[in-house]
Amino acid sequence: MSTNPTASAPIHAENPYFPVVDNELTAGGIKLSELVKRAGQTPFYVYDKNAMTERVKALRAAMPKDLSLHYAMKANPMPAVVKHMSGLVDGIDVASGRELRVALDTPTKPHDISFAGPGKSLEEIRLAVASDIVINLESLTQLQQTETAAHALNKKAKVAIRVNPDFELKSSGMKMGGHAAQFGIDAEIVPDVLKRIGASDALEFVGFHIFWGSQNLRPENIIEAHDNTFALAYRLAQSAPAPVKLLNIGGGLGIPYFPGDKALELAEISANLERHLAECKQRLPEAEVVMELGRYLVGEAGLYVCEVLERKVSRGQVFLITNGGLHHHLAASGNFGQIIRKNYPLAVANRVSSDDMETVHVVGPLCTPLDLLGSKMTLPKADIGDLIAVYQSGAYGLTASPRAFLSHPDAVELLV
């Protein structure tokens, strides 16, 4: 165990959405110790509506006015969050039939809802066709199944092609295209697929969804991806059976998670998009250009809060054993795509700053060494009953985690 009795500066992440009042984190103007009462338990997630509103407002101010914004609700599908986001953005992208039903319960118009996913069941395709949303086709099989469903329902299905591009996003947290992949239809065969759509009396072509990767913090890489995206769209549009009305250029904008990460600078990205949108208006005059974002809009707007169950000293090292962990927050444990595990920013929520600091491991209650929220972190000295808050938890948290693993109690979610 190591202590530093002279340290007193706050060690919490620089997140303006969760200010400190009386040395305690707040969310939505409410101290977390009070939110425990509202949640009725720990662990819980809390999401701040104002944080989401401000992020969308700031993004709109930074980006060209003609660029539409869609919310990728897989990032956080809590129904209350989706309803709030629906009032801020221009559309919603869903990744399952269950998400689609949530989206349909918002004021979003069906033609502003799109459905992506490499594996869509027949039931989901029928629901999508019946709901008049845009279906992003990711294979010839999905094309055939959508056509069959449209005939059975006596409807014309709105379809876009999700393109597996012939380029990739450099330095992407997750590469979603540019190589052999389950996502989308390979760019080189898209012209033939467009002919098939044009020959169908049950399919209405609306456009393209070109997505290449996510969680990128380098403007130059995103700019290059946008350059390639528009070039590919123009090339494919030459084979389209109808004017392109929708061009989804994906998202890819990252947020800082780890030491050394810097917030993404948008100025150069925006200037480049301004140029592309002007050209697109000439070359694809009917196209609505959409940037689809999830993590960037909600990731920094959430905290995961758990409670210290025990302080344990093992061979000179302190372990704070909490009732939270990878079963609720797989990403923070480092088991959701990290190659080299890094710590998410943490705080002792009810004593953010202290003169009594120590280096600790923050772990969960599960019977696996993978259940780790923080390794060798310098935090205020904490004891049983203290609250641990994990920042950057508004996206890919609860629903991206193995909630039934070892059958521990579930977390709850709050929107404040």
Secondary structure as UniProt FT lines:
FT   STRAND          3..4
FT   TURN            5..6
FT   TURN            16..17
FT   STRAND          20..21
FT   TURN            22..23
FT   STRAND          24..27
FT   TURN            28..29
FT   STRAND          30..31
FT   HELIX           32..39
FT   STRAND          44..47
FT   HELIX           49..62
FT   TURN            65..66
FT   STRAND          68..72
FT   HELIX           73..75
FT   HELIX           79..86
FT   TURN            87..88
FT   STRAND          91..94
FT   HELIX           97..104
FT   HELIX           110..112
FT   STRAND          113..115
FT   HELIX           122..130
FT   TURN            131..132
FT   STRAND          134..137
FT   HELIX           140..153
FT   STRAND          157..164
FT   TURN            170..171
FT   STRAND          174..175
FT   STRAND          185..186
FT   HELIX           187..189
FT   HELIX           190..198
FT   STRAND          203..210
FT   STRAND          213..214
FT   HELIX           219..237
FT   TURN            238..239
FT   STRAND          246..248
FT   TURN            259..260
FT   HELIX           267..283
FT   TURN            285..286
FT   STRAND          288..293
FT   HELIX           295..298
FT   HELIX           299..301
FT   STRAND          302..314
FT   TURN            315..316
FT   STRAND          317..322
FT   TURN            326..328
FT   HELIX           330..333
FT   STRAND          346..348
FT   TURN            349..350
FT   STRAND          357..363
FT   TURN            369..370
FT   STRAND          372..380
FT   TURN            384..385
FT   STRAND          387..390
FT   HELIX           398..400
FT   TURN            403..404
FT   HELIX           405..407
FT   STRAND          412..415
//
